[in-house]
Amino acid sequence: MCQSTIPTLLSPELIVRALFFSPFNTAAAHARMSPQPRTIVRPPHLPGEPNTGAVLIILFSVEQTTQVIMIRRQEHLQYHPGQISFPGGRREVGETLHETAIREAREEVGVNASSLTLLGMLTPIYVPPSDFMVHPFVAWHNGQPEVHADASEVAEILMVPVARLDAPSSRGREVR
């Protein structure tokens, strides 16, 4: 059995230090967490620009365990139906990327933006099926957030212990 290398309880300070740790091999981290080999940059032969979006990785601690909010997307959605993801979506005109991440989290899971502390931004990642360049942001919520799913987009809200994300059983691919 593989033990996680992620501590069960993380502090916002420790998370901020990890966000700015240098050097960090982004490509290796993405490859480790991907269910299959994939590109993290947009192929140069594609025309135009990719769609731009942002996600919010909301961390909080409950019972000495740091957890993260994830969602299972509705099956009827055009892109990524039924997939597990972080709350997020397309940037609207006039928004900054962090505003997009916070707005989408509020819309999809009902989290109160004023209760979040933005900790930083991770490396953007290209998502080929929807031609999106996704900009991930990390935020801290003191205590367990009150959430409610936007039923038009979110089938289920998941509160996942961060240490579980490091388990090999958490990475996989389901073919539909």
C-alpha positions in Angstrom: 0.0 0.0 0.0 1.4 3.4 -1.0 1.4 6.0 1.7 0.7 9.6 0.8 3.5 12.1 1.1 1.0 14.9 1.8 0.4 15.8 5.5 -3.2 15.4 6.6 -3.3 19.0 8.1 -1.9 21.9 6.2 -1.8 25.5 7.3 -2.4 28.5 4.9 1.2 29.5 5.6 2.6 26.1 4.6 0.5 26.2 1.4 1.7 29.7 0.5 5.3 28.5 0.9 4.6 25.5 -1.3 3.1 27.7 -4.0 6.2 29.7 -4.3 8.7 26.9 -3.9 11.4 27.1 -6.6 12.4 25.2 -8.6 9.3 23.3 -9.3 8.9 20.9 -12.2 5.4 21.7 -13.5 5.5 19.2 -16.3 6.4 16.4 -14.0 3.7 17.3 -11.5 1.0 17.4 -14.2 2.2 14.1 -15.7 2.1 12.5 -12.2 -1.5 13.5 -11.7 -2.8 12.8 -15.2 -4.6 9.6 -15.9 -2.8 9.3 -19.2 0.1 11.0 -21.0 -1.1 14.4 -22.3 0.2 17.7 -23.4 0.1 20.7 -21.0 0.7 23.3 -23.7 -1.5 24.1 -26.7 -0.2 22.7 -29.9 1.1 25.5 -32.1 -0.7 24.3 -35.3 -4.1 25.1 -33.8 -5.7 28.2 -35.3 -6.6 31.2 -33.1 -6.4 31.5 -29.4 -7.6 29.0 -26.8 -10.5 29.7 -24.6 -9.5 31.2 -21.3 -10.8 30.0 -17.9 -10.0 29.7 -14.3 -10.7 27.3 -11.5 -10.6 27.8 -7.7 -9.0 25.2 -5.5 -10.7 25.8 -2.2 -8.9 24.4 0.8 -10.2 24.1 4.4 -9.6 22.1 7.5 -12.1 20.0 9.4 -11.2 17.6 12.2 -7.4 18.0 11.7 -7.7 17.2 8.0 -7.2 19.6 5.2 -9.8 19.1 2.5 -10.5 20.5 -1.0 -13.8 21.2 -2.7 -14.3 19.3 -6.0 -17.4 18.8 -8.1 -18.8 16.2 -10.4 -20.1 17.9 -13.5 -23.6 17.2 -14.8 -23.8 14.5 -17.6 -25.7 16.8 -20.0 -22.9 19.4 -20.3 -21.2 19.8 -23.7 -17.6 19.7 -22.3 -16.3 17.2 -19.7 -19.7 15.7 -18.8 -19.6 13.7 -15.5 -16.0 14.5 -14.8 -14.6 15.4 -11.4 -13.1 18.9 -11.4 -12.5 22.0 -9.4 -15.2 24.8 -9.6 -14.4 27.0 -12.5 -15.2 28.1 -16.0 -14.8 30.6 -18.8 -13.5 34.2 -18.2 -16.1 36.8 -19.0 -15.2 40.1 -20.7 -13.6 42.6 -18.3 -12.8 40.0 -15.6 -9.4 39.2 -14.2 -8.6 35.6 -14.0 -8.9 35.5 -10.2 -12.3 37.2 -10.5 -13.3 34.4 -12.9 -12.2 31.7 -10.4 -14.1 33.3 -7.5 -17.3 34.0 -9.5 -17.4 30.5 -10.9 -16.9 29.0 -7.4 -19.7 31.2 -6.1 -22.0 30.2 -9.0 -21.2 26.5 -9.0 -20.9 25.6 -5.3 -22.3 28.7 -3.6 -19.2 29.5 -1.6 -19.2 33.0 0.0 -16.3 34.9 -1.7 -15.8 37.2 1.3 -14.9 34.1 3.4 -12.0 33.1 1.1 -8.4 34.2 1.3 -6.6 34.0 -2.0 -3.3 32.2 -1.5 -1.8 32.2 -5.0 -2.0 30.9 -8.5 -0.6 27.6 -10.0 0.8 27.1 -13.4 -1.8 27.3 -16.2 -2.7 24.0 -17.9 -4.0 23.4 -21.4 -7.1 21.2 -21.6 -7.3 19.7 -25.2 -10.9 18.5 -25.4 -12.4 21.9 -24.8 -9.4 24.0 -26.1 -9.1 25.8 -22.8 -6.1 27.3 -21.1 -7.1 26.9 -17.4 -5.6 29.1 -14.7 -5.8 27.5 -11.3 -6.0 29.6 -8.1 -5.7 28.4 -4.6 -7.8 29.8 -1.8 -8.3 29.1 1.9 -11.6 29.0 3.8 -11.6 29.0 7.6 -13.7 26.1 8.6 -15.9 23.9 6.5 -17.7 26.1 4.0 -21.5 26.0 3.5 -22.1 25.0 0.0 -24.9 24.3 -2.4 -24.7 23.0 -5.9 -25.9 24.8 -9.0 -28.0 21.9 -10.3 -27.7 23.0 -13.9 -23.9 22.4 -13.9 -23.0 20.5 -10.8 -24.2 16.9 -10.1 -22.4 16.6 -6.8 -20.1 18.6 -4.5 -17.2 16.5 -3.1 -15.2 17.3 0.1 -12.0 15.4 -0.5 -9.1 15.1 1.9 -6.0 16.6 0.2 -3.9 13.5 1.1 -6.3 11.3 -0.9 -5.3 13.2 -4.1 -1.8 11.7 -3.8 -3.1 8.1 -3.7 -2.6 6.1 -6.9 -6.2 4.9 -6.6 -7.3 8.6 -7.0 -5.8 8.8 -10.5 -7.6 6.9 -13.2 -9.6 7.1 -16.3 -13.1 5.9 -16.8 -14.2 5.2 -20.4 -17.8 5.9 -21.1 
